[in-house]
Amino acid sequence: MLLGAAVVVLVILSVVSLRTGLLGSTFTIDKAVVCVELDKDRLPHKVRSSIQYGVRQVCLWFQYSSAPEGNHLEISWYYENEKVLSESLKLMAKDGVRAFYLLQEEGTPLPAGNYKVTISSSTKLLSSLDFEIVRKQ
């Protein structure tokens, strides 16, 4: 009888916590794009998977929701399958928009080739975007 009551209480607590978001809130990347720049409202402009050679920077823009307070993300940029930059990000808001740029310090154009940018939590890959910078044919 006591065991049955304990099981019922645990089931009720589980349902309540899922409905109130105590345990059921799931962090998600709602949208992620690679773009050449952001517009005046900080929204992606010139979203492309193939970018013409000559750009000096590319931007990762993403929208997220249900982030646990203080959640950390890792933004990693790859060129020809080699990691060239990794940035750690602490999310201060539950929902929001973030943007990160890849650029060369000396201000020269990014090299032509295949790129990838990933967004990861401590436990899983949340988003992976492939793009390329191409020279005119």
Backbone as JSON, one array per atom type, in Angstrom:
{
  "sequence": "MLLGAAVVVLVILSVVSLRTGLLGSTFTIDKAVVCVELDKDRLPHKVRSSIQYGVRQVCLWFQYSSAPEGNHLEISWYYENEKVLSESLKLMAKDGVRAFYLLQEEGTPLPAGNYKVTISSSTKLLSSLDFEIVRKQ",
  "N": [[0.82, -1.19, 0.0], [1.88, 1.28, 0.86], [3.99, 1.46, -0.97], [2.55, 1.63, -3.36], [1.28, 4.11, -3.03], [3.5, 5.78, -3.0], [4.43, 5.46, -5.64], [2.3, 6.58, -7.07], [2.45, 9.25, -6.17], [4.99, 9.96, -7.2], [4.48, 9.75, -9.96], [2.56, 11.79, -10.29], [4.08, 14.06, -9.52], [6.0, 14.01, -11.56], [4.43, 14.5, -13.87], [3.42, 17.07, -13.25], [5.84, 18.54, -13.11], [6.75, 18.34, -15.76], [4.73, 19.69, -17.14], [4.9, 22.26, -16.08], [7.38, 23.01, -16.81], [9.57, 22.57, -15.25], [11.2, 20.3, -15.48], [10.78, 19.7, -18.1], [11.51, 21.52, -20.08], [13.05, 22.05, -23.12], [16.0, 22.85, -24.64], [16.41, 24.48, -27.72], [17.63, 25.12, -31.03], [16.09, 27.25, -32.97], [16.26, 28.4, -35.49], [18.88, 28.67, -37.8], [21.32, 30.28, -39.72], [23.74, 30.97, -42.31], [25.11, 33.96, -43.31], [26.01, 36.82, -45.33], [25.96, 39.33, -44.22], [24.35, 41.36, -41.64], [21.2, 43.04, -41.54], [19.92, 46.4, -40.9], [18.21, 45.91, -38.79], [19.37, 43.88, -37.47], [18.94, 41.4, -38.64], [19.37, 38.45, -40.69], [21.0, 39.0, -43.81], [21.44, 38.48, -47.24], [21.55, 35.59, -47.24], [23.21, 32.64, -47.78], [24.46, 29.55, -49.17], [26.48, 29.28, -50.85], [29.02, 31.42, -51.36], [30.36, 34.27, -52.87], [33.82, 34.65, -53.65], [35.91, 37.02, -52.02], [34.65, 38.17, -49.93], [35.06, 39.51, -46.68], [34.19, 38.66, -44.31], [31.94, 36.32, -42.76], [28.74, 35.52, -41.41], [27.28, 33.82, -38.7], [24.04, 33.43, -37.79], [21.65, 32.91, -35.33], [18.61, 31.75, -33.82], [17.25, 30.97, -30.7], [15.56, 28.94, -28.19], [14.12, 28.22, -24.96], [16.37, 27.96, -23.25], [18.3, 26.76, -20.58], [19.07, 28.61, -17.62], [22.15, 30.26, -17.74], [23.25, 28.47, -19.56], [25.79, 27.0, -21.57], [27.22, 27.33, -24.79], [29.03, 26.11, -27.6], [30.57, 27.54, -30.3], [31.81, 26.6, -33.31], [34.04, 26.99, -35.99], [34.94, 25.71, -39.15], [37.36, 25.15, -41.66], [37.88, 23.58, -44.62], [37.59, 21.08, -43.25], [39.17, 21.48, -40.97], [39.38, 22.73, -37.73], [39.18, 26.15, -37.22], [38.44, 28.19, -35.58], [37.05, 28.6, -32.37], [34.49, 29.39, -30.16], [33.25, 30.09, -26.94], [30.08, 30.45, -25.47], [27.98, 31.96, -23.17], [24.67, 31.75, -22.44], [22.46, 34.19, -21.47], [19.79, 34.73, -21.47], [16.57, 33.13, -21.64], [15.31, 32.84, -24.13], [16.29, 33.92, -27.38], [18.37, 35.75, -29.77], [21.39, 35.37, -31.51], [24.54, 36.35, -32.95], [27.47, 35.57, -34.74], [30.69, 36.16, -36.09], [32.94, 35.13, -38.66], [36.11, 36.03, -39.5], [39.15, 37.22, -41.01], [41.96, 38.28, -39.2], [43.76, 40.12, -40.34], [42.24, 41.38, -42.21], [42.0, 40.53, -44.83], [40.43, 38.89, -47.7], [38.37, 36.02, -47.0], [39.6, 32.72, -47.52], [38.94, 30.83, -50.53], [36.94, 27.88, -50.57], [35.67, 25.0, -48.73], [33.51, 25.28, -45.96], [32.35, 24.95, -42.56], [30.1, 25.5, -39.89], [29.41, 24.95, -36.51], [27.07, 24.5, -33.83], [27.13, 23.64, -30.54], [26.13, 21.97, -27.54], [27.15, 21.04, -24.22], [26.59, 18.39, -24.33], [25.59, 17.63, -26.85], [25.46, 17.95, -30.48], [23.92, 20.71, -31.83], [23.38, 22.2, -34.12], [24.5, 22.26, -37.5], [26.05, 23.78, -40.14], [26.86, 23.85, -43.51], [28.85, 25.58, -45.87], [30.22, 27.33, -48.72], [32.96, 29.16, -50.09], [33.43, 30.55, -53.13], [35.38, 31.01, -56.1], [35.01, 33.12, -59.0], [34.02, 31.57, -61.98]],
  "CA": [[0.0, 0.0, 0.0], [2.78, 2.41, 0.93], [4.71, 1.5, -2.24], [1.6, 2.11, -4.36], [1.09, 5.55, -2.81], [4.74, 6.44, -3.41], [4.45, 5.45, -7.11], [1.31, 7.58, -7.51], [3.01, 10.58, -5.9], [6.07, 10.2, -8.18], [3.86, 9.99, -11.27], [1.94, 13.12, -10.24], [5.16, 15.04, -9.52], [6.59, 14.01, -12.9], [3.51, 15.18, -14.79], [3.41, 18.49, -12.9], [7.11, 19.17, -13.48], [6.8, 18.44, -17.22], [3.79, 20.73, -17.58], [5.32, 23.58, -15.63], [8.68, 23.31, -17.38], [10.65, 22.36, -14.31], [12.1, 19.33, -16.08], [10.41, 19.45, -19.48], [11.98, 22.54, -21.0], [14.09, 21.51, -23.98], [16.71, 23.86, -25.39], [16.42, 24.23, -29.16], [18.01, 26.13, -32.0], [14.89, 27.33, -33.81], [16.66, 28.74, -36.85], [20.3, 29.04, -37.91], [21.7, 30.54, -41.11], [24.99, 31.65, -42.61], [24.81, 35.09, -44.18], [27.15, 37.7, -45.59], [25.87, 40.46, -43.29], [23.06, 41.58, -40.99], [20.61, 44.32, -41.94], [19.86, 47.4, -39.82], [17.44, 45.35, -37.68], [20.15, 42.72, -37.02], [18.41, 40.18, -39.24], [20.28, 37.98, -41.74], [20.88, 39.57, -45.15], [22.27, 37.71, -48.18], [21.7, 34.22, -46.73], [23.71, 31.83, -48.9], [25.34, 28.41, -48.88], [27.61, 29.49, -51.75], [29.35, 32.83, -51.22], [31.38, 34.68, -53.82], [35.12, 35.02, -53.09], [36.14, 38.44, -51.84], [34.08, 38.63, -48.66], [36.03, 39.57, -45.59], [33.58, 38.03, -43.13], [30.64, 35.66, -42.87], [28.04, 35.6, -40.14], [26.33, 32.8, -38.23], [22.93, 34.04, -37.06], [20.72, 31.87, -34.88], [17.54, 32.04, -32.86], [17.12, 29.83, -29.79], [14.5, 29.03, -27.18], [14.11, 27.31, -23.81], [17.72, 27.75, -22.73], [18.45, 26.82, -19.13], [19.85, 29.78, -17.19], [23.59, 30.04, -17.71], [23.64, 27.41, -20.49], [26.95, 27.31, -22.4], [27.28, 26.78, -26.14], [30.32, 26.2, -28.29], [30.45, 27.84, -31.72], [33.07, 26.17, -33.94], [34.15, 27.23, -37.42], [35.86, 24.8, -39.81], [37.75, 25.41, -43.05], [38.42, 22.33, -45.18], [37.54, 20.08, -42.17], [40.07, 21.79, -39.87], [38.83, 23.78, -36.87], [39.98, 27.37, -37.28], [38.02, 29.1, -34.51], [36.04, 28.07, -31.46], [34.09, 30.4, -29.19], [32.31, 29.65, -25.93], [29.04, 31.45, -25.27], [27.07, 31.73, -22.05], [23.37, 32.36, -22.73], [21.92, 34.84, -20.28], [18.33, 34.78, -21.59], [15.93, 31.86, -21.99], [15.06, 32.89, -25.57], [17.01, 35.04, -27.95], [19.03, 35.72, -31.07], [22.82, 35.65, -31.41], [25.26, 36.38, -34.21], [28.92, 35.43, -34.63], [31.36, 36.37, -37.37], [34.24, 34.57, -38.97], [36.86, 36.96, -40.33], [40.6, 37.15, -40.84], [42.43, 39.42, -38.43], [44.43, 41.11, -41.17], [41.26, 42.03, -43.07], [42.01, 40.01, -46.2], [39.27, 38.03, -47.97], [38.41, 34.63, -46.55], [40.02, 31.87, -48.64], [37.95, 29.99, -51.19], [36.93, 26.5, -50.09], [34.52, 24.49, -47.99], [33.43, 25.68, -44.57], [31.25, 24.45, -41.74], [30.02, 26.1, -38.56], [28.57, 24.11, -35.65], [26.63, 24.98, -32.52], [27.06, 22.46, -29.69], [26.04, 22.09, -26.08], [28.14, 20.14, -23.61], [26.22, 16.99, -24.55], [25.22, 17.24, -28.21], [25.51, 18.87, -31.61], [22.6, 21.31, -31.99], [23.21, 22.67, -35.49], [25.69, 22.21, -38.33], [25.77, 24.42, -41.43], [27.94, 23.83, -44.49], [28.8, 26.61, -46.9], [31.48, 27.41, -49.45], [33.35, 30.41, -50.72], [33.85, 30.13, -54.47], [35.91, 32.0, -57.04], [34.27, 33.19, -60.26], [34.47, 30.59, -63.0]],
  "C": [[0.87, 1.26, 0.0], [3.57, 2.57, -0.38], [3.81, 2.04, -3.34], [1.38, 3.61, -4.24], [2.33, 6.32, -3.26], [4.83, 6.52, -4.94], [3.48, 6.5, -7.65], [1.84, 8.99, -7.32], [4.11, 10.91, -6.9], [5.52, 10.48, -9.57], [3.25, 11.39, -11.32], [3.01, 14.2, -10.28], [5.82, 15.13, -10.9], [5.72, 14.76, -13.89], [3.5, 16.68, -14.52], [4.7, 19.17, -13.35], [7.24, 19.3, -15.0], [5.89, 19.56, -17.72], [4.24, 22.13, -17.19], [6.7, 23.95, -16.15], [9.83, 23.11, -16.42], [11.67, 21.36, -14.84], [11.89, 19.22, -17.58], [10.9, 20.47, -20.49], [13.16, 21.99, -21.8], [14.71, 22.63, -24.81], [16.71, 23.5, -26.87], [17.01, 25.43, -29.9], [16.85, 26.16, -32.99], [15.22, 27.61, -35.27], [18.13, 29.13, -36.81], [20.63, 29.19, -39.38], [23.11, 31.14, -41.16], [24.65, 32.76, -43.59], [26.07, 35.93, -44.36], [27.15, 38.87, -44.6], [24.5, 40.47, -42.63], [22.53, 42.93, -41.47], [20.53, 45.25, -40.73], [19.08, 46.92, -38.6], [18.12, 44.11, -37.07], [19.55, 41.39, -37.46], [19.31, 39.76, -40.39], [19.95, 38.59, -43.1], [21.88, 38.81, -46.04], [22.6, 36.34, -47.59], [22.08, 33.33, -47.91], [24.47, 30.62, -48.38], [26.56, 28.45, -49.81], [27.86, 31.0, -51.83], [30.5, 33.16, -52.17], [32.67, 35.1, -53.12], [35.26, 36.54, -53.03], [35.55, 38.97, -50.54], [35.14, 38.57, -47.58], [35.5, 38.96, -44.3], [32.3, 37.31, -43.54], [30.05, 35.62, -41.47], [27.2, 34.35, -39.89], [25.3, 33.55, -37.42], [22.03, 32.91, -36.6], [19.76, 32.39, -33.82], [17.37, 30.79, -32.01], [15.97, 30.04, -28.82], [14.71, 27.96, -26.11], [15.49, 26.99, -23.27], [17.7, 27.75, -21.2], [19.34, 28.01, -18.76], [21.34, 29.43, -17.11], [24.09, 28.94, -18.64], [24.83, 27.88, -21.35], [26.84, 26.62, -23.75], [28.7, 26.94, -26.66], [30.04, 26.43, -29.77], [31.8, 27.51, -32.35], [32.99, 26.37, -35.45], [35.23, 26.3, -37.98], [36.12, 25.27, -41.24], [38.43, 24.15, -43.56], [38.61, 21.27, -44.08], [38.53, 20.32, -41.02], [39.47, 22.93, -39.05], [39.75, 24.99, -36.88], [39.61, 28.37, -36.18], [36.96, 28.41, -33.67], [35.76, 29.12, -30.4], [33.08, 29.79, -28.22], [31.34, 30.79, -25.65], [28.17, 31.04, -24.09], [25.78, 32.48, -22.36], [22.78, 32.91, -21.44], [20.39, 34.89, -20.3], [17.8, 33.42, -22.03], [15.71, 31.75, -23.5], [15.84, 34.06, -26.14], [17.58, 34.79, -29.33], [20.49, 36.07, -30.84], [23.43, 35.64, -32.8], [26.76, 36.32, -33.93], [29.52, 35.55, -36.02], [32.65, 35.57, -37.45], [34.92, 35.56, -39.89], [38.34, 36.77, -40.07], [41.07, 38.43, -40.16], [43.07, 40.5, -39.29], [43.51, 41.77, -42.18], [41.27, 41.58, -44.51], [40.79, 39.14, -46.43], [39.47, 36.62, -47.4], [38.79, 33.75, -47.74], [38.85, 31.08, -49.24], [38.06, 28.57, -50.63], [35.67, 26.17, -49.34], [34.62, 24.83, -46.51], [32.27, 24.97, -43.88], [31.28, 25.23, -40.43], [29.04, 25.25, -37.75], [28.22, 24.85, -34.36], [26.43, 23.73, -31.67], [26.82, 22.84, -28.24], [27.1, 21.16, -25.51], [27.83, 18.68, -23.91], [25.89, 16.62, -25.98], [25.41, 18.36, -29.22], [24.1, 19.4, -31.85], [22.33, 21.79, -33.41], [24.55, 22.58, -36.21], [25.32, 22.77, -39.7], [27.01, 24.38, -42.3], [27.75, 24.98, -45.46], [30.15, 26.63, -47.6], [31.7, 28.83, -49.94], [33.98, 30.02, -52.04], [34.4, 31.31, -55.27], [35.06, 31.99, -58.3], [34.88, 32.2, -61.24], [34.9, 31.28, -64.25]]
}
